[in-house]
Amino acid sequence: MEDKIKVNAALLCTWKHNTWTLYASQLFMGKVLRLYVNLNGRYKVIHGEDILYEGTVMEHAISVWNEV
């Protein structure tokens, strides 16, 4: 008989929080501008090494992206 994988809610939540997908990226003003989305519906805008926005409001992330 096969053993079923045990699912741990805390580990699943951590995975969702830490798993980011790159949505858009381009070289702008000598630095890479990136927009990420994670599995919890959070957005992150990074320009070079600077995090310009991290939060749950898509419109805020888009505004920050457009203002760079």
N, C-alpha and C positions, 0 to 999 in steps of 0.2 A: 504494500500500500504506500502511496506517495504522501509525503508530508506537505501540508499546505503552508505557504509563506504567511508569517504573522505580520500584520500591519500595525504599526505603532503610530498613534495619532500625533504625538509630540514630534517624532521624526518626520512625519509627513508635513506638518506645519513648518518645520525648519527648512525642509527641502523647498517648499513653495516660496518661502520668504527669501531664500538664497539663490533661487534659480532665475536668472535674468536672460531675456532675449533681446538681442540688438534689433531695433526696428529701423533706425536710420543712422547713417554715418557719412561724414564728408570732411575733407580737409578744408578748413576755413580760417583765414587770418594766421596761417602758419601752425595751427593746432588742429587735431582731430576733434570734431564736434559729433557727439553720439547721443542717441535717444534710446533708452532701454525701457522695457516693461517686464515686471515679474509676474509670477503666477498668483499673487495676492492682489493684483490690480494696482500696483505702485508703479510710478514713473520716475525715471532718473535722467537728467540732462547733464552731460559732462563735456567740458571744453578743455582739451588738454588733460591736465591733472585736477582741474577745478570742478567740483560738483556744484552746478548752478541751481539745480532743483532736485528734490526728492520728495515725493508725496503722492497722494491718491487722486489729485484733480488733473485730469487729462488736459483741460483748457489751460491750466497754469503751466504745465510742461510745454505745451505748444507755444504759448506766449513767450516763455523763456527762450525756447529754441529760436523763435522768430526775432527776438530782441538782440541776439548775439551779433 
